[in-house]
């Protein structure tokens, strides 16, 4: 396996929310990895911006701790870390204070920004988007700069539209980078390579040959300290509206004309617009909500949320129909949840049975083929096929797995990049292919909103499930109606 490091141009990355969890766990370590790979020039600048009383040495110390905490020991090198820290500085700002903006702007004006890519990364609560964008605009800092925003991108269609209006008021669409970090995962990009760089699969990629598609994002953790946010959002807003629908789009979309931002995003948008809309009683028939119970080691959802009456879902399963020629008749089953058996994120394409088995009398019945794209914990693509059991003893069949493993085991010198590494530098390169366009975000909310409304109108509590189990029983019944079974979370 070969890989190529192409250095990016000099940049100034202003990270608002610089002392927050995302900056410490994901952004700084991602930039460090790319720095040691030689992709980030020494002339680049990373400027942490937040309200905290810190100075540059203090922020460098925080960054060093975050990197030591998150980066694998093999990649920690004292000299390289020192070099990386030297490109980091800190700028205190209270984004709701006009005076603070004036001093922030005057510092920026004094620095030479010619021939540099300027990026503002908003790793902050959505309530701060507006004051930051207004501040940037008032001081003309937004001109020619790029803006990165993180989810939640709205709480529903209306708030998502309002947010798009605020963003577009200061930045054109081609300067707005809406992050869905699932799109930065290596295997997700591999799904596109697999589908569109091979002629083998395309003839089979439709409802005639594929019986069902299962997209699972299972986590064994609970809310992980984010109770306040999560209890207001739930699994539908937290995972389905963004990550799972994005995976569905890439699995189902038509071949784009080219691998570029609008080519891909036009096709994803078409998929979102083809989703069978659910409202009212369709919702009860096609969705299942769950909430985890306690076990001897873990609190229940309600205990963890400190909200004994919470009806927020920590689990969702949905039978999604896609109304177009390619997919009509093939259900796409989405499922995600917290406190499930283990961490497992995968997309599986289960093919139809052979039309007639010539091995009728054999003990082992043929199993349908499946292609499984595994995102986590190990990244790989498996093709499950039937083969003959080797050796004497007659014609006995068994299931074999053709394994295309992409993790670093295949080449010891290759390090599997983390999602944020790719995305952070794509912003500097000006490549929006792996970012969501505003109309995609709105189309996803337009499909999700009526489902959430129907759940709320029903007044029913979610079904419960045992902590560290496979999820609520209702989810199994949901797909058993069509003769399908969920793959085991393992
Ligand atoms: C985030 C969600 O977007 O994705 C979290 O807010 C979830 O609740 C996380 O845990 C999962 O990401 P990953 O990369 O660990 O699958």
Boltz pocket constraint, residues with backbone or C-beta under 6 A from the ligand:
constraints:
  - pocket:
      binder: B
      contacts: [[A, 219], [A, 238], [A, 239], [A, 345], [A, 376]]
      max_distance: 6.0
